[in-house]
Amino acid sequence: MYVLVVQESRRCVVSVTTEAQFMSSSSSTSSDVNSVSSCGSKSHPWRLEAAAGQRINISLLDFTAMDTPRDRVTCRQYGYVLEKLNKRNVSVCGEGGAELRQSHVYMSDSNKVEIVQTPISRSTSDERSFLLRVEGDEITRDGVSCFFNHKLLC
C-alpha cells in the first residue's frame, strides 16, 4: 500500500508541483493493494495532476534489500505509470543493488498520469521498500515556455 508524504484526497488524487514530493511503499502482503477501495490499486490508481503546461517527472529510489549480486533482477516491478493522452504504460522497475538505487522512471507528455502498484504475491516473502519522487516540469522549447494563457504554443 502506498503511504503518501504528500497531500492527498480520498479520491486518490495528488496535486503535483515543481517542488519534489515523495510517495513511499513498504509492504509484504498484497491484501491492502488488492482491496477495492485502496489507492494505488488497479481499480483506484493514484491520479497525479500537475498544472496546465507542466509535465510530470517520476523517479524511483529503491531501498529493497539485495543480499548478493545474484539477487539482482532485470525488473523488480513495483507498479506502472499510465498516461492516457499518449496511451503509454511504463513499468516502475527496481534492479537492486546500491549502485542502482536511484533511477528515472518517466517524464509525461501531459499534466496527468496514473500510478498503479503491482500486488505482491502471497506465495513470496518479498519485502519492498521504495520511494517515488514526483515533480512538475514546465514544457519548454529552447528554454522558453510553450504555454501562454493556458494554450500550447510549441
C-alpha positions as CSV (number, residue, x, y, z in Angstrom):
1,M,0.0,0.0,0.0
2,Y,1.3,3.5,-0.8
3,V,1.9,5.8,2.1
4,L,1.9,9.4,1.0
5,V,4.3,12.0,2.1
6,V,2.3,14.5,0.0
7,Q,-1.3,15.8,0.4
8,E,-4.0,13.5,-1.0
9,S,-7.7,13.3,-1.0
10,R,-10.0,10.3,-0.7
11,R,-10.2,10.3,-4.5
12,C,-6.6,9.1,-4.7
13,V,-5.6,12.4,-6.4
14,V,-2.2,14.0,-5.8
15,S,-1.5,17.6,-6.9
16,V,2.0,17.7,-8.4
17,T,4.0,20.9,-8.1
18,T,7.5,22.0,-9.2
19,E,8.8,21.0,-5.7
20,A,9.7,17.4,-5.3
21,Q,7.2,15.2,-3.4
22,F,7.5,11.6,-2.4
23,M,5.2,8.6,-2.4
24,S,6.5,5.6,-0.5
25,S,5.7,2.0,-0.2
26,S,6.9,-0.7,2.2
27,S,4.7,-3.8,2.2
28,S,5.0,-7.5,2.5
29,T,1.4,-8.6,1.6
30,S,-0.9,-7.9,-1.2
31,S,-4.1,-7.6,0.8
32,D,-4.1,-3.8,1.0
33,V,-3.3,-3.3,-2.7
34,N,-5.9,-5.8,-3.8
35,S,-8.6,-4.0,-1.7
36,V,-11.2,-2.5,-4.0
37,S,-11.1,0.8,-2.1
38,S,-7.3,1.1,-1.7
39,C,-5.5,3.9,-3.5
40,G,-2.8,2.5,-5.8
41,S,-4.9,-0.5,-6.8
42,K,-5.9,-1.2,-10.4
43,S,-9.5,-0.1,-9.6
44,H,-8.3,3.1,-7.7
45,P,-5.0,4.2,-9.2
46,W,-3.1,7.2,-7.8
47,R,-4.0,10.1,-10.1
48,L,-1.2,12.6,-10.4
49,E,-2.2,16.0,-11.7
50,A,0.1,19.0,-12.4
51,A,-0.9,22.5,-13.5
52,A,-1.7,23.0,-17.2
53,G,1.5,23.4,-19.1
54,Q,3.5,21.1,-16.8
55,R,4.7,17.6,-17.4
56,I,5.3,15.1,-14.5
57,N,8.7,13.8,-13.8
58,I,8.8,10.5,-11.9
59,S,12.0,8.8,-10.4
60,L,12.4,5.7,-8.3
61,L,14.5,5.4,-5.2
62,D,14.8,1.7,-4.4
63,F,15.7,0.6,-0.9
64,T,14.7,-3.1,-1.3
65,A,17.5,-5.2,0.2
66,M,19.7,-7.3,-2.1
67,D,21.7,-9.9,-0.3
68,T,24.0,-10.9,-3.1
69,P,24.7,-9.8,-6.7
70,R,22.7,-12.8,-8.0
71,D,19.6,-11.4,-6.2
72,R,19.6,-8.6,-8.8
73,V,16.9,-8.8,-11.4
74,T,16.3,-7.1,-14.7
75,C,13.0,-5.7,-13.4
76,R,11.6,-6.0,-9.9
77,Q,8.2,-4.5,-10.9
78,Y,6.7,-2.2,-8.3
79,G,3.9,-0.9,-10.5
80,Y,3.3,1.0,-13.7
81,V,2.6,4.5,-14.9
82,L,-0.2,5.0,-17.3
83,E,-0.6,8.2,-19.4
84,K,-3.9,8.1,-21.2
85,L,-3.1,11.1,-23.6
86,N,-0.4,9.1,-25.5
87,K,-1.6,5.6,-24.4
88,R,1.7,4.8,-22.7
89,N,2.1,2.2,-20.0
90,V,5.6,2.2,-18.4
91,S,6.8,-0.2,-15.7
92,V,8.2,1.1,-12.4
93,C,11.2,-1.3,-12.1
94,G,13.8,-1.7,-9.4
95,E,17.0,-3.5,-10.4
96,G,18.5,-4.0,-7.0
97,G,21.9,-3.1,-5.6
98,A,23.1,0.2,-4.0
99,E,24.6,1.5,-7.3
100,L,21.2,1.2,-8.9
101,R,19.3,2.7,-6.1
102,Q,18.0,5.8,-8.0
103,S,16.6,5.7,-11.5
104,H,14.5,7.8,-13.8
105,V,11.1,6.2,-14.5
106,Y,9.1,8.5,-16.7
107,M,8.6,12.1,-18.0
108,S,5.0,12.6,-19.0
109,D,3.8,14.4,-22.2
110,S,0.8,15.8,-20.4
111,N,-0.1,17.1,-16.9
112,K,-1.9,13.9,-15.9
113,V,-0.8,10.3,-15.2
114,E,-1.9,7.4,-13.1
115,I,0.2,5.1,-11.0
116,V,-0.8,1.5,-10.1
117,Q,1.1,-0.6,-7.6
118,T,1.8,-4.2,-8.6
119,P,0.5,-6.5,-5.8
120,I,3.0,-8.8,-4.1
121,S,2.2,-12.5,-4.4
122,R,1.1,-14.1,-1.2
123,S,3.4,-17.0,-2.0
124,T,6.5,-15.0,-1.7
125,S,8.0,-13.3,1.3
126,D,9.4,-10.3,-0.7
127,E,9.5,-7.0,1.2
128,R,9.5,-3.9,-0.9
129,S,10.7,-0.5,0.2
130,F,10.9,2.4,-2.3
131,L,10.1,6.0,-2.8
132,L,8.7,7.6,-6.0
133,R,9.8,11.1,-6.4
134,V,7.3,13.2,-8.4
135,E,7.6,16.8,-9.5
136,G,6.2,19.1,-12.1
137,D,8.4,20.3,-15.0
138,E,7.2,23.1,-17.4
139,I,7.1,22.2,-21.1
140,T,9.7,24.4,-22.8
141,R,11.4,24.7,-26.2
142,D,14.9,26.2,-26.1
143,G,14.3,27.4,-22.6
144,V,11.1,29.3,-23.4
145,S,7.7,28.3,-22.0
146,C,5.4,26.7,-24.6
147,F,2.3,27.9,-22.8
148,F,0.6,31.3,-22.9
149,N,-2.9,31.9,-21.4
150,H,-3.2,28.1,-21.0
151,K,-2.7,27.5,-24.7
152,L,0.1,25.2,-26.0
153,L,2.3,27.2,-28.5
154,C,5.1,24.7,-29.2
